[in-house]
Amino acid sequence: MIADIIVGLSYGDEGKGKVTHHLLKSGEYTHCIRYNGGCNAGHTIYHNGQKFVTHHLPAGLFYGIKSIIGSGCVVNLEQFHNEIQMLEDAGISTEGLIYIAKNAHIITENHLSEDRGDTSIGTTKRGNGPAYRDKYDRTGERAQNVPALEPYLIDLYEEFHHNTTSPVVLCEGAQGFGLDIDWGDYPYVTSSHCTAAGALLNGIPPRAVRKVYGVAKAYDTYVGSKKFHGKGRVFDLIQQVGNEFGATTGRLRQCNWLDIRMLDKAININGVTDLIINKVDILREVGKWNLRSGTADGIHIQLGNEIAWTQYITRYLKDIKVTFSDSPERI
């Protein structure tokens, strides 16, 4: 078995869906699995010139690859079926390709109602927090207990470890390191494991991991209630030029310079082998090439031009392959 992992290194919205879609083009992978989160995470994918936003469904479906919503996920049944219909209407077949781990948990109407009344940290109100809470309280509902899901259920152990052919799995992460329940900026975090280690909770043994693709943006963005937006009109300009609206909530993303210290920390903890930095073209259009080190109002590193900016990053992040990418489709 071989597994490659895609992980967000910031606060989500880094372009993981684009990277996943790009890697799947190789035809190497037999499976694609979403390993954490629920419909609070939106992956934007451009396929054959058409834009798709998925919240549950893995990107493998765009290439006819067996796709699994993993045991680390929580599932909204209405959203799940709506996304299947969306792809089918676009001519993308999901029949016999989409599965849900039998031990994944279900988001219920009670979870949705409870989450809509919580305004404490600016969540997406999609019921994910209450669903994960009930999972750990051992009162949640598993997919295997929902009769309507029977055609979609899969046992990850049997699929990955008793398969006649050796699986090559692309693990598609949701959200990002800064939102991880353990390593993020607590309490402004999500309820799942957003690190590469979260992929291993889906039946992936550590020795199977070949590559960890870390994804960041040329600047940081955040959606939520804490103050994150940098001081100065340049951040409003980045927000505008970068079209920084959340794929799930539609809310404006707060913008700031890329935090090089946090990026280095995220790379080390996730064991990243390959780094992709997206949306470099936005800074090119804005004409500012800065980084920061530390807090939202921390030390700004002014680099003057694109060459100095890319060189600083590659020298700071030693022993890692760095790819600088534009938006939205190109790598």
C-alpha positions as CSV (number, residue, x, y, z in Angstrom):
1,M,0.0,0.0,0.0
2,I,1.2,3.5,-0.8
3,A,-0.4,6.7,0.5
4,D,0.2,10.4,-0.4
5,I,-1.3,13.0,1.8
6,I,-2.5,16.5,1.0
7,V,-2.6,18.9,4.0
8,G,-3.4,22.6,4.4
9,L,-0.7,24.6,6.2
10,S,-2.7,27.6,7.2
11,Y,-6.4,28.2,8.0
12,G,-8.0,26.4,5.1
13,D,-8.8,27.9,1.7
14,E,-5.2,27.3,0.5
15,G,-6.1,25.6,-2.8
16,K,-6.0,21.9,-1.7
17,G,-8.7,21.0,-4.1
18,K,-6.7,22.3,-7.0
19,V,-3.6,20.4,-5.9
20,T,-5.6,17.2,-5.4
21,H,-7.2,17.5,-8.9
22,H,-3.8,18.1,-10.4
23,L,-2.2,15.0,-8.8
24,L,-5.1,12.8,-9.8
25,K,-4.4,13.5,-13.4
26,S,-1.4,11.1,-13.3
27,G,-3.7,8.1,-13.3
28,E,-1.5,6.5,-10.6
29,Y,-4.0,6.5,-7.8
30,T,-6.6,3.7,-7.2
31,H,-8.4,5.6,-4.4
32,C,-9.0,9.1,-3.2
33,I,-10.2,9.6,0.4
34,R,-11.4,12.7,2.3
35,Y,-9.9,12.1,5.7
36,N,-11.4,14.8,8.0
37,G,-14.1,17.4,8.4
38,G,-17.6,17.6,7.0
39,C,-19.5,20.1,4.9
40,N,-17.9,22.9,6.8
41,A,-15.0,22.6,4.3
42,G,-15.4,23.6,0.6
43,H,-13.0,22.4,-2.1
44,T,-13.0,24.4,-5.3
45,I,-12.1,22.5,-8.4
46,Y,-11.9,23.5,-12.1
47,H,-12.6,20.4,-14.3
48,N,-12.8,20.7,-18.1
49,G,-13.3,24.4,-17.8
50,Q,-16.1,24.2,-15.3
51,K,-16.1,25.2,-11.7
52,F,-17.2,22.8,-9.0
53,V,-17.4,23.3,-5.2
54,T,-17.6,20.1,-3.2
55,H,-18.0,19.8,0.6
56,H,-18.1,16.0,1.1
57,L,-17.2,14.3,-2.2
58,P,-13.6,13.5,-2.9
59,A,-12.0,14.9,-6.1
60,G,-11.3,11.4,-7.4
61,L,-14.8,11.3,-8.8
62,F,-13.7,13.7,-11.6
63,Y,-11.4,11.0,-12.9
64,G,-13.5,7.9,-12.3
65,I,-11.4,6.9,-9.3
66,K,-12.9,5.1,-6.3
67,S,-13.6,7.9,-3.8
68,I,-14.2,7.5,0.0
69,I,-15.5,9.8,2.7
70,G,-13.3,8.5,5.5
71,S,-13.8,7.5,9.1
72,G,-12.5,10.8,10.3
73,C,-15.4,12.7,8.6
74,V,-18.9,13.6,9.6
75,V,-21.6,13.5,6.9
76,N,-24.7,15.5,6.2
77,L,-26.9,13.2,4.2
78,E,-28.8,15.9,2.4
79,Q,-25.5,17.6,1.3
80,F,-24.1,14.2,0.3
81,H,-27.0,13.4,-2.0
82,N,-27.1,17.0,-3.4
83,E,-23.4,16.8,-4.4
84,I,-23.9,13.5,-6.1
85,Q,-26.8,15.0,-8.1
86,M,-24.7,18.1,-8.9
87,L,-22.0,15.9,-10.5
88,E,-24.4,13.6,-12.3
89,D,-26.2,16.7,-13.7
90,A,-22.8,17.8,-15.0
91,G,-22.2,14.5,-16.7
92,I,-19.8,13.1,-14.1
93,S,-20.8,9.6,-13.1
94,T,-20.5,8.6,-9.4
95,E,-22.1,5.2,-9.7
96,G,-20.0,2.5,-8.1
97,L,-17.3,5.1,-7.2
98,I,-18.5,6.9,-4.1
99,Y,-18.3,5.3,-0.7
100,I,-18.6,6.3,3.0
101,A,-16.6,4.6,5.7
102,K,-19.0,2.5,7.8
103,N,-17.5,4.1,11.0
104,A,-17.9,7.7,9.8
105,H,-20.4,9.7,11.8
106,I,-23.6,11.4,10.7
107,I,-24.7,15.0,11.2
108,T,-28.3,15.0,12.4
109,E,-31.0,17.7,12.5
110,N,-30.3,18.1,16.2
111,H,-26.7,18.9,15.5
112,L,-27.7,21.5,12.9
113,S,-30.2,23.2,15.2
114,E,-27.7,23.3,18.0
115,D,-24.9,24.7,15.9
116,R,-27.0,27.5,14.4
117,G,-27.5,28.9,17.9
118,D,-23.7,29.0,18.7
119,T,-22.1,32.4,17.9
120,S,-19.0,32.1,20.0
121,I,-16.2,31.5,17.5
122,G,-17.7,32.1,14.1
123,T,-18.2,28.5,13.0
124,T,-19.9,27.6,9.7
125,K,-23.1,26.5,11.4
126,R,-23.1,23.1,9.6
127,G,-23.4,20.9,12.7
128,N,-19.9,19.6,12.6
129,G,-18.9,20.5,16.2
130,P,-21.9,18.9,17.8
131,A,-21.5,15.8,15.6
132,Y,-17.8,15.3,16.6
133,R,-18.7,16.0,20.3
134,D,-21.3,13.2,20.2
135,K,-18.8,10.9,18.5
136,Y,-16.3,11.3,21.4
137,D,-19.2,11.2,23.9
138,R,-20.0,7.8,22.3
139,T,-23.6,8.9,21.7
140,G,-23.3,9.6,17.9
141,E,-24.7,7.8,15.0
142,R,-22.5,5.9,12.6
143,A,-23.0,5.6,8.9
144,Q,-23.4,1.8,9.3
145,N,-26.5,2.3,11.3
146,V,-28.3,4.3,8.6
147,P,-30.2,1.8,6.3
148,A,-30.3,4.3,3.4
149,L,-26.5,4.4,3.2
150,E,-26.1,0.6,2.8
151,P,-25.2,0.9,-0.9
152,Y,-22.4,3.3,-0.1
153,L,-20.8,1.7,3.0
154,I,-17.2,0.5,2.9
155,D,-14.9,-1.2,5.5
156,L,-11.6,0.7,5.2
157,Y,-9.6,-2.2,6.7
158,E,-10.9,-4.7,4.2
159,E,-10.5,-2.2,1.3
160,F,-6.9,-1.2,2.1
161,H,-5.4,-4.3,3.7
162,H,-7.3,-7.3,2.2
163,N,-7.3,-6.0,-1.4
164,T,-6.0,-8.2,-4.1
165,T,-4.2,-5.3,-5.7
166,S,-2.0,-2.9,-3.7
167,P,-3.9,0.4,-3.2
168,V,-2.3,3.7,-4.1
169,V,-4.3,6.2,-2.1
170,L,-4.4,10.0,-2.3
171,C,-5.6,11.4,1.0
172,E,-7.4,14.7,0.6
173,G,-7.4,16.9,3.7
174,A,-9.8,19.6,4.7
175,Q,-9.3,23.0,6.4
176,G,-5.7,23.5,7.7
177,F,-3.1,23.3,10.3
178,G,-4.1,26.6,12.0
179,L,-7.6,25.2,12.5
180,D,-6.5,21.8,13.9
181,I,-8.2,20.8,17.1
182,D,-4.8,20.1,18.8
183,W,-2.3,22.4,17.0
184,G,-4.5,25.3,15.8
185,D,-5.1,28.7,17.5
186,Y,-7.4,27.2,20.2
187,P,-10.3,27.9,20.8
188,Y,-10.6,29.3,17.2
189,V,-10.3,25.9,15.7
190,T,-12.4,23.2,14.1
191,S,-13.4,19.9,15.6
192,S,-11.3,17.4,13.5
193,H,-7.7,16.5,13.0
194,C,-6.4,18.6,10.1
195,T,-2.8,17.5,10.2
196,A,-1.3,14.7,8.1
197,A,-1.6,12.5,11.1
198,G,-5.4,12.8,10.7
199,A,-5.1,10.7,7.5
200,L,-3.6,7.8,9.4
201,L,-6.8,7.6,11.5
202,N,-8.5,6.3,8.3
203,G,-6.8,2.9,8.2
204,I,-3.5,4.3,6.7
205,P,-0.4,2.8,8.3
206,P,2.5,5.2,8.8
207,R,4.9,3.1,6.8
208,A,2.6,3.5,3.8
209,V,3.1,7.2,3.5
210,R,5.3,8.2,0.6
211,K,4.7,12.0,0.1
212,V,3.1,14.7,2.2
213,Y,2.0,17.6,0.0
214,G,1.6,20.8,2.1
215,V,-0.5,23.6,0.6
216,A,-0.3,27.3,1.5
217,K,-1.2,30.6,-0.2
218,A,1.1,33.5,-1.0
219,Y,-0.7,35.3,1.8
220,D,-2.8,34.1,4.8
221,T,-6.5,34.2,5.0
222,Y,-8.9,33.3,7.8
223,V,-12.7,33.1,8.1
224,G,-14.0,33.4,11.7
225,S,-14.6,35.7,14.6
226,K,-11.1,36.4,15.8
227,K,-9.3,39.5,14.5
228,F,-6.8,38.5,11.8
229,H,-7.1,41.1,9.0
230,G,-3.9,43.2,8.7
231,K,-3.7,46.9,9.2
232,G,-3.7,48.9,6.0
233,R,-5.5,49.3,2.7
234,V,-3.2,46.7,1.0
235,F,-5.1,43.9,2.7
236,D,-8.4,45.1,1.4
237,L,-6.9,45.2,-2.0
238,I,-5.6,41.6,-1.6
239,Q,-9.1,40.6,-0.5
240,Q,-10.6,42.2,-3.6
241,V,-8.1,41.0,-6.2
242,G,-7.9,37.5,-4.7
243,N,-11.7,37.2,-4.6
244,E,-11.4,36.1,-1.0
245,F,-14.8,34.7,-0.1
246,G,-15.2,31.5,1.8
247,A,-16.2,28.5,-0.5
248,T,-18.6,27.2,2.2
249,T,-20.0,30.3,4.0
250,G,-19.5,33.1,1.3
251,R,-18.1,35.3,4.1
252,L,-15.2,37.6,3.4
253,R,-11.8,36.1,4.3
254,Q,-9.6,38.2,6.5
255,C,-6.2,38.7,4.9
256,N,-2.7,39.1,6.2
257,W,0.9,38.5,5.0
258,L,2.1,34.9,4.9
259,D,3.4,33.9,8.4
260,I,6.8,32.3,7.6
261,R,7.2,31.0,11.2
262,M,3.9,29.3,11.3
263,L,4.5,27.9,7.9
264,D,7.8,26.4,9.0
265,K,6.1,24.9,12.1
266,A,3.3,23.4,10.0
267,I,5.8,21.9,7.6
268,N,7.8,20.2,10.4
269,I,4.8,18.9,12.3
270,N,3.2,17.5,9.2
271,G,6.4,16.1,7.8
272,V,5.8,17.9,4.5
273,T,8.0,16.7,1.6
274,D,6.6,19.0,-1.1
275,L,5.3,22.5,-0.6
276,I,2.9,24.3,-3.0
277,I,2.3,28.0,-2.5
278,N,-0.8,29.1,-4.5
279,K,-2.0,32.5,-5.7
280,V,1.4,34.1,-6.2
281,D,-0.2,36.0,-9.1
282,I,-2.4,38.0,-6.6
283,L,0.7,39.5,-5.0
284,R,2.1,40.2,-8.4
285,E,-1.0,42.2,-9.3
286,V,-1.0,44.0,-5.9
287,G,2.7,44.7,-6.2
288,K,3.7,44.0,-2.6
289,W,6.0,41.2,-1.6
290,N,5.9,41.0,2.2
291,L,5.9,38.2,4.8
292,R,5.3,38.3,8.6
293,S,6.8,36.4,11.5
294,G,4.6,35.6,14.5
295,T,1.3,37.2,15.4
296,A,-1.2,38.9,13.1
297,D,0.5,42.3,13.8
298,G,3.9,40.7,14.1
299,I,7.2,41.7,12.4
300,H,6.8,42.4,8.7
301,I,9.5,41.3,6.3
302,Q,9.5,43.7,3.3
303,L,11.2,42.0,0.3
304,G,10.5,44.4,-2.5
305,N,10.1,42.1,-5.5
306,E,9.0,38.6,-6.4
307,I,12.5,37.2,-6.8
308,A,13.6,38.3,-3.4
309,W,10.3,36.9,-1.9
310,T,10.7,33.5,-3.4
311,Q,14.4,33.3,-2.5
312,Y,13.7,34.2,1.1
313,I,11.0,31.5,1.4
314,T,13.2,28.8,-0.2
315,R,16.2,29.6,1.9
316,Y,14.1,29.8,5.1
317,L,12.4,26.4,4.4
318,K,15.4,24.2,3.9
319,D,15.4,20.6,2.6
320,I,11.9,20.8,1.0
321,K,10.8,21.1,-2.6
322,V,8.8,24.4,-3.1
323,T,6.5,25.0,-6.1
324,F,5.1,28.6,-6.6
325,S,1.8,28.5,-8.3
326,D,-0.8,31.0,-9.7
327,S,-4.6,30.8,-9.5
328,P,-7.0,29.3,-9.9
329,E,-6.1,26.4,-12.3
330,R,-2.4,26.4,-12.9
331,I,0.3,24.6,-11.0
